[in-house]
Each structure stands twice: as C-alpha cells, then as structure tokens.
Amino acid sequence: MFRNPDDPENSLKAKIPEGKKAIADKGYLGEQHTKIAPPSQYDSRELAEFKNRARARHENVNARKKSFNVLSSTFRITKNKKEKHKIVFEVVCILCQYDMENGHPLWDV
C-alpha cells in the first residue's frame, strides 16, 4: 500500500527516495503529498505525456498479473490464507518478471 497506517515505515511512500516522486493517477488529486505526482493542469505537454506513458506501462504490468486469474476473485482473508495469498502473488510476479526478461519486455517510458 502507498500509505500503510498499520506500518508506516514499510509503506510504499516510505520507500520513495528523497527528491523522487511516484507518478500517480487521479485518485491522488487533492492529497498533500510531496512524494507523488498526479496529473495536473499545470503540467507541460511533455510532462503530461511522460506521466501518461508511465501510467500506461504500469497498467500493462497489472494486466499481465491479472491474466493469471488468481487475482480476479474475492479472497477471504484468514491468517493461513493470507500467507498463501502472498506466496501466490509473489509467484505471479516472478512469472511476469521472467516473461519480461525473456522476450516480452516493457517499453521505455
């Protein structure tokens, strides 16, 4: 999670290096974060196009993960299932990474 109120030190937000920003979608409009860069009417054309390409690339990665169909159904969390879900998600990510490194790379942003 970008924000993790239960463990803020291990949130994605905490892992963004100082002076860097994460490109966000419109869901973050209005939030006062110095570590995210949502779309803005004040972005130059070049910056807006860069943000669009970065978001599209990210959605491509998400689509690759969703193609496994294990992420599309509701998952009722119990302690044992939570660990199994984590393992399955990591396996899906590894398979996607392998695919990207072996013939189906992402495009440059």
C-alpha positions as CSV (number, residue, x, y, z in Angstrom):
1,M,0.0,0.0,0.0
2,F,1.1,3.5,-0.7
3,R,0.0,4.5,2.8
4,N,0.0,1.9,5.5
5,P,-1.4,3.3,8.7
6,D,-0.6,0.0,10.5
7,D,3.1,0.1,9.5
8,P,4.1,3.5,8.0
9,E,7.8,2.6,7.9
10,N,7.1,-0.3,5.5
11,S,4.7,1.6,3.2
12,L,5.5,2.3,-0.4
13,K,5.5,6.0,0.5
14,A,8.4,5.5,2.9
15,K,10.4,3.7,0.3
16,I,10.4,6.5,-2.2
17,P,13.9,8.2,-2.0
18,E,14.1,11.8,-1.0
19,G,13.8,14.1,-4.0
20,K,12.0,11.4,-6.1
21,K,8.2,11.1,-6.8
22,A,5.9,8.4,-7.8
23,I,3.6,9.1,-10.8
24,A,0.0,8.7,-9.6
25,D,-3.4,8.6,-11.2
26,K,-6.3,11.0,-10.5
27,G,-7.1,9.1,-7.3
28,Y,-4.5,11.1,-5.5
29,L,-5.7,14.5,-6.7
30,G,-6.1,16.9,-3.8
31,E,-3.8,15.0,-1.4
32,Q,-0.9,16.9,0.1
33,H,2.0,14.5,-0.6
34,T,5.4,15.6,-1.7
35,K,6.2,12.1,-2.9
36,I,3.5,11.7,-5.6
37,A,2.9,13.4,-8.9
38,P,-0.7,13.1,-10.0
39,P,-1.9,14.6,-13.3
40,S,-2.0,18.4,-13.1
41,Q,-3.5,21.1,-15.4
42,Y,-0.1,22.8,-14.8
43,D,2.0,20.0,-16.3
44,S,3.7,20.9,-19.5
45,R,2.6,18.9,-22.5
46,E,5.9,16.9,-22.4
47,L,5.4,16.1,-18.7
48,A,1.8,15.1,-19.1
49,E,2.7,12.8,-22.0
50,F,5.5,11.3,-19.9
51,K,3.1,10.7,-17.0
52,N,0.6,9.1,-19.3
53,R,3.2,6.7,-20.7
54,A,4.4,5.7,-17.2
55,R,0.8,5.0,-16.1
56,A,0.1,3.0,-19.2
57,R,3.3,1.0,-18.7
58,H,2.2,0.3,-15.1
59,E,-1.3,-0.8,-16.3
60,N,0.4,-3.2,-18.7
61,V,2.2,-4.8,-15.8
62,N,-1.1,-5.0,-13.9
63,A,-2.8,-6.6,-16.9
64,R,0.0,-9.2,-17.1
65,K,-0.6,-10.1,-13.4
66,K,-4.4,-10.2,-13.9
67,S,-4.0,-12.6,-16.8
68,F,-3.4,-15.4,-14.3
69,N,-7.0,-15.0,-13.0
70,V,-5.9,-15.7,-9.4
71,L,-6.1,-12.0,-8.7
72,S,-9.6,-11.5,-10.1
73,S,-11.7,-13.3,-7.5
74,T,-12.6,-12.2,-4.0
75,F,-10.2,-13.6,-1.4
76,R,-11.5,-14.0,2.1
77,I,-8.5,-13.5,4.3
78,T,-7.8,-15.7,7.3
79,K,-4.3,-16.0,8.8
80,N,-3.4,-19.1,6.8
81,K,-4.9,-17.9,3.6
82,K,-3.1,-14.5,3.9
83,E,0.2,-16.3,3.8
84,K,-0.9,-18.5,0.9
85,H,-2.2,-15.4,-1.0
86,K,1.2,-13.7,-0.5
87,I,3.0,-16.7,-1.9
88,V,0.7,-17.0,-4.9
89,F,1.1,-13.3,-5.7
90,E,4.9,-13.5,-5.4
91,V,4.9,-16.4,-7.8
92,V,2.7,-14.5,-10.3
93,C,5.1,-11.5,-10.1
94,I,8.1,-13.8,-10.6
95,L,6.5,-15.4,-13.7
96,C,5.7,-11.9,-15.1
97,Q,9.3,-10.8,-14.4
98,Y,10.6,-13.9,-16.2
99,D,8.4,-13.2,-19.2
100,M,9.6,-9.6,-19.3
101,E,13.2,-10.7,-19.3
102,N,12.7,-13.4,-21.9
103,G,11.1,-12.0,-24.9
104,H,8.3,-9.7,-23.8
105,P,9.9,-6.6,-22.3
106,L,8.1,-3.4,-21.3
107,W,8.5,-0.4,-23.4
108,D,10.7,2.5,-22.4
109,V,8.9,5.4,-20.8
